[in-house]
Amino acid sequence: MATQSKQENFFEQSVWVLFLVLGVIEILFGAGDMIAGVENDPAILLSATGRTTAELKAQDPLIYNTMDQQQKVIGHVLLMTGLLVSVISLTAFRGGARWAWFTFWLIPFDMVFIVVASYINRQPGESLAPPFYSGLLFAVLTTLWLALSHRKYLSGEG
Amino acid sequence: MSTQTNAVDSATFNLGWIVLLFSSALATLNHIMLPLYGDPVALAIGWTGYSLYASVVIAIPFRRGERWAWYISWLLVIGFAYPILIIQESYTVAYLIAAAVMAVCLLMTGPAFFRKEM
């Protein structure tokens, strides 16, 4: 009875919203990639190959097609992951399930991998791809919110 | 949760659940190794994360009989069936077969989630 009236702090109240927003962003970007392939974010291709989409298409159509197909598959997987993250946020995570809190720690790790991959894949002299910055931002935000909401998830029944 | 059932201990449910869990866990391991086959790291990160989240959902809330977990597990079927529409290669055919197996398993486990409680 006494534990029911425990006040939740800002991070405990809003952590599920952050992950829901992240899930929705993944859905939107995933859908964009599924539809437009590499044309959805040409800066990624430019950073990784040093060539614009038009240059690659004209000079090496086979590689362009392969990368376009891969980007469409990445978009599909991103969309599916976004849906999973959104539904877990709205159900188990919002309800305070401990397993969901532990599972969501995979997201900052995922983001760090994206940041490192974007950095390593960059061609010399090219700018960093947008996922480097968005991955870094969400790695910091998700780590902060998960760490500061630990009391809600670790003190209950799970 | 109000939609949680406790009718999850039938042999049919257990068989379907084990095959689903095994398939998603195997997919996770396979996707971790994608860069070794020459695939882009971004693809590996995406597939690994997706199949790992799906594995956790199948391992915990699905096993507890929470209906939302059954519904959301169809994303695993969709996720594995869809790539053949983009790329026609042997591995996408294998993914399609895996999707069909997972669909059968979900149909096998369905009655346990929707059995009317007395």
Interface residues (C-beta under 8 A of the other chain):
Chain A: Q69 Q70 K72 V73 I74 H76 V77 L78 M80 T81 L83 L84 V85 V87 I88 T91 A92 G95 A97 W99 T103 L106 I107 D110 F113 I114 A117 I120 N121 P131
Chain B: M1 D39 P40 V41 A42 L43 I45 G46 W47 G49 Y50 L52 Y53 A54 V56 V57 I60 P61 E66 W68 I72 L75 I78 G79 Y82 P83 I86 I87
